[in-house]
C-alpha cells in the first residue's frame, strides 16, 4: 500500500520536528558544557536519542504508533527545563521561545492523539 502525498508530508514534518528538537537539545548541552555544568551529559544523551528517533522514525512508528507522543512529551519536558535554566540565569527573551516550543509540543500530542482516535473509529 502506497502512502499518499499528504501522509508522506506529515511523516517528513514529524521527522523534521524531531531533528530540530534534537539539535536544539544538543546545542543546549554544548552551552551547559561550556558553562561548566555537569548536566550537559543528560542533554547529550537525550539529544542523541531524539536524533536517533528521527533517523528511524518510520520504522519505529510502524511498530509503536504511540512513539511520537512519548517523544513529544520528552521534548516538551526538556524545553521547559531549558526555559527554566535560562530564566534562572536572568535571560528574558530566549526562555520564552523554549516555553513556546514546549507548549507547541504539548499541543502536538493533543492533536495527534485526537487524530489517531478519529482514524481508529
Secondary structure, DSSP 8 states (H G I E B T S, - for coil): ----HHHHHHHHHHHHHHHHHHHHHHHHHHHHHHTT-TTHHHHHHHHHHHHHHHHTHHHHHHH-TTHHHHHHHHHHHHHHHHHHHHHHTT--HHHHHHHHHHHHHHHHHHHHHHHHHHHH-
